[in-house]
Amino acid sequence: MPPLALLTAFLLLLLLLLFLFSSSAAAATFPNCQRTFSCGSLHNLTYPFTGGDRPDYCGPPEFRLTCRDDTHAELTLDSVPYRVLEINKTQQTLVLARSDLWNNTCPKKFDNSTTDSNVFNYDFDNQDLHLVYGCSSLLNYTPYNRFNCTVSGVNSSDAFYVVGPVPVDPILGNVTKCNVMITVPVASDAASRLIGNQTTLAETLMKGFHVIYKDPYVDECSNCTWIGGRCGFDANSSSPICICGDLQCPIPNIIGSRASSQSRKAAANIAMFIAGAVLTGVGLGWGIFTCRQRRERRKRLALAAQSSRSTETKSKKDIYSPPLSRGLTAGPSTNFSDSIPSFPSSKFSEFGKASTYFGVQVFSYAELEEATGNFDCSRELGDGGFGTVYYGKLQDGREVAVKRLYENNFKRLEQFLNEVEILTHLRHDNLVILHGCTSKRSRELVLVYEYIPNGTVADHLHGSRSSAGLLSWPIRLSIALETANALAYLHASDIIHRDVKTTNILLDNDFHVKVADFGLSRLFPTDVTHVSTAPQGTPGYVDPEYYQCYQITEKSDVYSFGVVLIELISSKQAVDTNRDRHDINLSNMAVNKIQNHALHELVDPSLGFETNSSVRRMITFVAELAFRCLQTERDMRPSMEEVLTALRGIKNEEFNAQKAEVVDIGIGDEAGLLTSDSTTPNSIG
């Protein structure tokens, strides 16, 4: 063991013994906190969760789980039981569903869903669903979303649900004369599907909603684990405890615990002593390490000097050769210069110690503050998937886009490292270039990209730049083609983007595409057909089969790209609550228009669909392609490579008149996409 590691281990052991022997109180026993909780689909849960084989004192009472029939776990919040559908400890999120509303829309007790905001916070990806029961009169409002539930003998037809604002009677000033109304959060995508009549009320409630949780005693727990203890909770004193072995030991005040004043003073004195010892040990250890490194470096240089020039050239080529663009290896393989040791298997442990990470520059937070004018709000370019993006100019004159992540926690760190790792291994003309990032030890997590000056496709279609009318049909077709090219490249590299949308498609001054925002991207194993994961993404773009089955495939990106194609031909937003309830989701609206031979009602009039036969033919073919991408069953959708080939064919005028007359859109005996006036001449100009 290296001297520094040995010294550190000894000091940690010494600190633990000092705290153990400093405890004057009689120690109660708290056994079995090393055990885990498993139930149904949940496995090997530890702190802060308790239940089953994990005694109640092994975590805070807010996280006490109950296993029901060995099929599912329940968590009770404010006396309301919830099924725990999923727990992600890395991201500290839960997916919960009301137990009393599980496959049941008529509960015995009417309670709103409430949580302790100090422990649980509703995720942004939820909407409020209101369930209204027992309305004796509906005066000026006739609900269309009625469901069966009899409350105290009231007619069952007088129960209904509504997503969003509840209708108010203009005379009575309330929701007519209704006995009760309860509010339940549901996932935004499930709410959109419910509004679009793609699912039922019961199914929507069983999909659950997303919650972000946090340990209210995180400081105390960190202090406890620092000395090798296990975190727990004493119900008698309603306070956190530290369990060393099976005995309670004092919680040290290392990072701001809530221990008693006596423990604070003792911990402070010990900390000062240990800090001095650690600093001395670190200095000695670093001196030894540096001397060894220098000796090793001299040996390498001596051996290199003896090698022939050709061998030296080949060696340099091997050291600095870029990673392959095809796929990602199981672990980092890039080697850095001689002054930097090879990158180890754990990117979390070493990231922040070198001047490069996966071959990109590691910037200091101070130089990025300077580049962005201290993150001046006037330099904001927009919001990315996980942070605000600012315009910046580096000292070397490079213009950059600087993405400052919203939070610096483990969840954000994982997404941060994910985006860095993926982008540095990929090289494509239509993917945004990553220049560098900050260290994980930095004050904040920041990514530095090439600056793309012309905004996003969403800006030009229905945002701040839409009034300029710069996106002619040829430009839109090129945008579709280049985006498909980038996604096909990702899929060929075994990567799924997972958040394809027009706000993630950037445009340069020549309107060439740069696909961005890889915070949700996932490496796709080559030996499986899908990956099971909690649905993430943006409402209006999420693959409905992905949301139903929790299975992500390359066809999930294809569905999202289908929505992008419809946006390009319609200039409409993917989700717009101001539209008719059947048309809130653009994908639903497009499928209905196409099936009803009403494509002209969908297309942006400024594109010349009614006046230019060539444009009409190409838009019709793109609409057909989008229709295939938007099929509910993923097996009915084309691959991204097939989509790319089709778009190239449309752009290269490879579709002839016979193709225009009969189009197989893969829907059995359903009516064809094209109307009788869509006959195409031999070439599409």
N, C-alpha and C positions, 0 to 999 in steps of 0.2 A: 504494500500500500504506500503511495507517495507520502512524504513527510507532512505535507499540508493537510491531506485528508485524515491522516492519523491524528494529528493535533486537533483538528476540528471535532472528530468523533470523541476524543478524550474530554474536550471542553464541554461538549453537549452532555456527556455522561455525568460530568462533574456538576453541571447546572441542575440536572435532574435530581441527583442525590441531595444537593443543597436544599432544593425545595421539598423533597420528601422528608428530610430530617427537620426542616423548619416548622413543620406542621405540629402544633401542640394539641389540637383537638383530636378526640377519639375518632378514628376513621370508620365510617360505615362501609359495608360491602356492597358493591354494584357489579355483580358478575354478568357474563354472557353478552356484553356489548360488542364483542368481536363477531357475533353472529349476524347473519343477513336476513332480510325479509324477501320472500318470494311468494307470488300469488298470481295465478293465471298467466298473463303475458308479461308480468313484471318479475324481474329476476335480480337477486343479489343486491338489494337496496341496503344502504348503510345510512349513517348520519346525513341529514337530520331526520330521516324517516324511522319510525318505530312500528312495531306490530308483529304478531306471530311469535317467532322465536326471539325477536328483539324486544326486551322489556321496555316499558314506558319511560324509565329513567334514562334511556340511551339517546334521547332526543327531545326537542321542545314539544309540548302538547299539541301545537298547531299542525304537526306533521304525523300525527298518530293515524295509522292505517288499520283497517279491519278487512280480513279476507273473507269473502262471502262464497260459500259452497265451492271453494278452491277454484273458482272461475274468474273472479274479478275482485279488485281491492276497492274499498270505499274510504273516502276522506270526508269528515264532517266539518263544515264551515258555518259558523253561526247557526247551529242546530239543523242545518240542511245537509243531507247526505249526498255525496257526489261519487259517481263511478270514476275511477282513475283509468283513463284509456291509454295514457302514455306518460312516461317520465323521461325527460332528457336532462341528466345531471350535468352534462357538459355545458349546455346552454341555460340550465336552471329554468326549465319550462315544464308545465303540465298541460295535458289535454283532459278536461273534465266534462262530465255530462251529468245532469240532474238524475239521481236514482229514481225519484218519484215521478219523473217524466220519461222514464225509459220505456219506450214503446207504449206510452200512455199519455194522452193529452187531457186527462180528467183526474187530477190528483185529489187525494182526500183532504189535504191541507194546502192552502194557497200562500206560499212564501216567495218573496223576491230573492234573487240571488245576490248575496252581499258577501264581501270578503274584508278581512283586516288589511288595509292598505300598507301597513308596516311590514306585512309578511307576503301578501299576494296582491299582484296588480294585474288587471286585465290587459292582455296583449292588444296592440293596435289593430290586429287583424280580426276583430270581433265587431258584431253589430248587435243592437238591442232588438229582441223579439218580444213583442207584447202579446200576452194571452188574456183575452177579455171574456168574462163568464157572466151568465145570468142577466142579460139585458132585457128588461121588461118592455122597453120601447126604444125604437131606433130613429124616431122622428126624421131628421134631415140626413141621416147616413144609412146607407144600405151596404153592409159589408159583403164583399165577394168571397172572402176567405173564411167561410164558416166551417165549423167542425162539430162533431157530436160530443156533447158533454152536458148532462143535466145537473143543475145546481139547485138544490132545495125544491125540486119539482118544476123548475122553470123549463120551458121548451128547449130542447137540445139545439135547435137551430139558432138560438140567440147567443152562442159562443163563437168567437172569431179571433183571428190573429192578424197582426199587422207588423211589418218591419219598418222601423223609422218612426216619425212623428205619429201620435195617435190622433185620429180625427176628433174635433171638438164640436159639440152642438152649439150653434150660435145663440140659442135661446137660453139653454140651461147652463152653458159655460163649462160643461164636462162631457164625458163620453156617454151621453144620454143617461138612462137609468140602468146602470149595470151594477151587479152585486160586487164584483171584484175584478181587479186586473193585476196580473203579475208580470214582471219583466225578467227575462232570461237572456243572457248573452249567448250568441251563436257565432260560429266562424263566418267571416264575411263571404267567403266563396259559397258556403252552404246557403247563406241568406240570399245571395244572388240567384242561386239555382232554385230556391224556393219561390222567389219573386217571378222567375221565368217559367214556373210550372214544370221544372225538370225533376223535381223530387217532392216528397210529401212532408207534412209538418212533423210527423213522428220521426222520419229519417233525419230531418234537419236537427231535431233535438238530440238524437243519438250520435250525431257527428261530434257534438260537444263544442267546447270553446277553449281558447288558449289563455294560459295564466303564466305569468312570470313570478317565480317565488324567490325569496331571499331569507336567509337565516337571520333572525333578529339578534342573535348572539354571535355574529360572525367574528368579531374581534376576540371575544373570550375563547372561541373555538380555535382560532388561529394561534393564540397564545398557548393553549393547551396542547395542541398537536406539535407545537415547536419544541416542547420538552418531551415529546414521545407519548403523551397521554391520549385518551379517547374523550370526545366531547359528550356531555350528558346534561341532564336537567333534574333538579331536586324539586319535586312538587310541594314539599313542606315549606320550603323557603321561596318557592316560585322564582328560582334563579338558576343560571347555568352552573354546572360543576365540571371538574376535570377528574377523570378516572384513570388512575395509574395501576395497571394490573386489574385487580378487583376492588381497589381502595380509592377513596376520594383524596385528591391531593390539591393544594392551593393553586389557583390560576395566577400565573405570573403576569405582571404588567409590562409586557414587551411592546405591544402595539395598541395601547389604550384600552385595557380591559376595565370591567366594572367591579373589580375585586375590592375588598375592604381597604381602608386607609392603611391599616397595619401591613397588609400584604403588599400594598403599593410601595410603601417605604422599603420593605425588605427586598422586594423585587428590584427596586431602583438601585439600592446599594449593591446587590449582587450583579445587576446588569452593568454597572459602572466597572466593577472588578473584572467581569467576564469580557467586557468590551475592550479593556486595556490588554487583557491576555490574548484575545482574538486578534487585535491589531498587531501585537508583537509577533504572534504566530504567523499571521498572514505575511508580514514583512519578511520573516525568516524563510517561510515557505516559498514566497515569490522570488527571493534572492537565489535560493537553490534551484528553482525551476528555470530562472533566466540563465543561470550559468550553464545548466545542462543543455538548454536550447542553443546557446551560443556555441557550445562544443559540437553539438550535432550539426549545426549549420556549417561550421568550419569543415567538418568531415565531408558533408555533401558537396561543398564547393571544391574541396580537394579532389574528390572522385570525379566531379564534373569536368575539372580542368584536364584530367587524364583521358577523357573520352574524345573521340574524333569529332570534327565539326559536323559531319553528317548525322552522327548519332545524337549530338546535342540539338541539332535542328529538329530531328524527329521527336525527341523528348519534349521540346517546347511545344511542338504542334500537338502532341498528345495532351499536354497540360492545359493548353488554352483552347482546345477544340470545343465548340459550342455543343449543347445537348441536342439530341436528335429531335426533329420536329414531330416525328411520328410517336405519339403516346408519351406516357410518363412512366419511368421505371418505378420499382417498388420502393426505392429509397434514393436520396440525392446522390448523384454520381459526379457532379462537377468538382474539379480540383481548383484551388485557388493558388496564388503565388506562394513562393517558398516561405515568405514571412508569416503565412497564415496556415495553420494545420488543416488537414483534410476535415471536411464537414462530417460530423458524426451522425448516427442514425436518428438521434433525438433532436429535431429542429427546435424544440422549445428550450432545450437546455443551453444550446450554443448561440442561438440567434441573439444578436445584441453584443457579441464579443468581437466580431470581425467587422472590417470596413466594407465587406460585401456579403450578400446573402443570396445564394443561388445565382451568383454572378451579377446581381444588380447592386447599385451603390446604397449604402446605409447613410442617410442624412442625419445631421443633428437637428433637434427640434428648433434650436436657436436660428439656424440658417434658413429654415422653412418659415419661421416667424418673420424674418427679414424679407424673404422672397414674396410674402403675401401681405406685407404691411401690417404685421401682427394680426393676420386673419381678418383684415378689414371687411366689414359686411358689404361695402360697395364693390368688392371684388368677387362676391359670390357668383358662381356660374350655375348653381342648382344643387339639388339634393340627390345623392347617389343612393344605392340600396341601404347603406349603413352609415352614411355621413354626409356632411356638407362639402361641396367642391368649390375651391377658390382658384382664381387666376393668380399665377405667381411668375416671377422672373428671377432665375438663379444668378449668382455672381458671375458665372461664365456666359451669361446672356441668353441662355435657353429659356423659352417660354414654356411653362408647365401648368398642368391642372393638379392641384393639391387636394386630395380627399382626406378630410379630418374626421375620423370615426367618432360616432356619438358617445360611446362609452368605452372605457378601458377596463374590461373585465375578461374573464376566461372565454366567454362566448364570443365576444368581439375579437379577441386574440386569435381564436380558431379560424374565424372567417377571414381575418386579416392575413394570417399565414397561408390560408387556402388560396386566396387570390394571388398572393406573391408567388407561391409555388407553381400554380397553373400558368400564370402569364409569362414567367421567365422561361418556361419550357416550350412555349409556342411562338412561332414566327409566321405571320400571315399578313398580307397587305391590308386585309379588312378587319384585323384585330388591333385594338389599341395597344400601344407600346408602354410598358412599365419602365420608368427610369430608375426608380428606387423607392426606399421606404425608410422610416425611422426604426430605431432599435426597439425591441419589445420592452426594454427597460426605460424607454423614453417617457417623458411626461405625458405624452399622448401618442396614440397609434395613428400614423399618417402614411398615405400612399402618394407617390409622385408619378404622374402620367405625362405622356406627351400632350400638349395643348391642342385641342381640335377646335378651331375658331368659329365654326358655323352653326353651333347649336345642335339640337337633336331633331330627329324626324318628327317627333311629337310637336316640337316648337313650330315647325313649318306647316304641319297639317292642321293643328287646332290650338296652337299656343301663341306665344308672343310674336312669332315671326310669320304667322299665317296670313296676315293682311298683305304681305308683299307679293304673294302669289307666284313664288319662284319655282315651285315644284310642278313643272309641266309633266305630261304623261311620260315622255321618254326618260326624264330624270327619275320619276317614281319607279318605272320598270327597272332601271339600272340599280336603284336602291334595293329593290326586291332581289335582284340577281346577285348583287355583291353580299347582301346579308345571308342569302341562302348559301353562297360560296363559303362564307366564314363558318356557318353552322355545320355544313357538310364536312369541313376540315376538322372542326372540333369532334364530330361524331367519329370520323376516321381515326382520330387520336384517342378514342375511348373516353370522351368527356361530354357530359350533358350540361348545357348552360343553366337550365332550370328557371331563368327569369328573362326570357326573350320578350321584349316589348319595345315600343317606339321611343320611349325615353332612354333606352339603353343602346340606341343606334345613333351614333354621332356622325356628323357630316363635316368634311373639310370645305375649303373655299371653292373647290371644284365639284362639290356634292358627291364625293366618294365616301364610302361607308367605313366606319370604324366601330365595330361592336365592342361594348364595354360592360363593366360591372359584373365581375365574376365571383362576387361574394357568396353566391348560393351554388356555384358550380360544384359538381361532384364527379370524381373519377369513377368510371364505370368498369367493373371487372369484366374481363374478356370471356370468362367462362360461365356467365350467367345471363339470363334473359331480362332480368329486371332487378332493381334494388328497392327494398321496402324501407320507407322513410316517411316521417310526418310531412304532410303537404306544406310546401312553402311556395312563395311566388306572389304574384300580383293579381287581385280579383279581376276577372274578365279575360285573363290569359291562361289560367290554370286548366290543364287537361282534366275533364270531368272524370275520366276513368282513374286517373291518378288520385283524385280526391276521394273516390269511392273505395279504391282498393289499397291505397297507400303504397302503390308500386310505381316507381319512376322508370321510364325507358326513354330511348331516343325519340320515340313517337310523341312524348310529352312536349319536347321542343317543337316538333312538327305542328302540333295543335296550336301552340302559342304563335308560331310563324303564320299559321292560317289567319289568325286574328290580325296580325300585322298586314297581311295582304289585303284584307277587307278594309283596314284603316287607309291603306294607300289608294284604294279605288273610291272610297267614300268620303275621306277627310273627317270621319266621325270618330269620337272617342270610344274606347273599348267598353267603358261603363258610363252611362249617363242617366241618372235618376230623373232627369227632366223629360225623358222620352216616355212613351206609352209603356205600361208595365210589362208588356210582352216584348218590348224592344230595348229594355234597359241594357241587357247584354248584347253587344254588337254581334257576337257570334250567332245568337238566336235570331236576331233580326235578319242577318245575312242569309242564313239557311232558309228562313221562311220566304224571303223575297225571291231567292233563286228558285226554290221549288214551285213558287206561284208565278213564275215567268214575269217577275216584276223587278228585274235587275236595274232597269232605268230609274226606279224610285230610290235605289241605294247609291248609285254612282254620283260623285261630285259633278254638278253641271258644268263647272269650269273646265273640265277635261275634254270636252267636245264629243261626248258619247253620242249625242243625238245628231251632230252635224258632220262628224268625220267617220266614215265607214271603216277606215283602217284602225283608228283608235277604238272604235266600237268592237271590232273583231278581237283585238288584243286584250281589252278589258274583259271581254266575255270569257276568253280562255283563262285569264288570271283568276276570274271569279270561279270558274270550274275547278281550277287547281285549289283554290282556297276552300271550296266546298268539300273536296276530298280530304284536305288537311283537317277539317273541322268535324269529321265523322266521330261519333261518340265512342265507338269501338276502335281501339288503337290499331287492330289488325286490318281495318279497312283503310287506314291512312297510308300514303306513300312514304318511303324513306326520304330523308333530306337529300340524298344523292339523286333520287328520282325527281324530287321537286326542282333541284338545280338543273337537271337535264331538260325538264319541261320549260322552265323559264328561259334557258338558252335557246330552246326551239322557238319560243314565242318571239324573242328578240331577234333571232336570226331568220325569221320569216320562213320557218320550216313547216308550218301548218298549211295544208291545202284546203280546197273547197270541200272535199269529201269529209275531212276531219270536222269541219264546221257543221255539217249536216247531221251527223250522228255522233254523239259523245257519250261514252260509257262512264257514268259518274259513280258506279259501284253501289247503287241503291236498289238493286233488283228491278222491279217493275215500275218504280217511281217514274214520273214524267221526266224527260230529258231536261238538261239545263238550258239549252239554246232554243230560242224561239225561231219561228219559220223565217223571219227576216234577217237571220244571222248568217246566211250563206256567205262563204268567204271566197274571194277570187284566188287565183293560183298563188299569189304572193301577198304578204302582209307588209305594206309599206310604212 
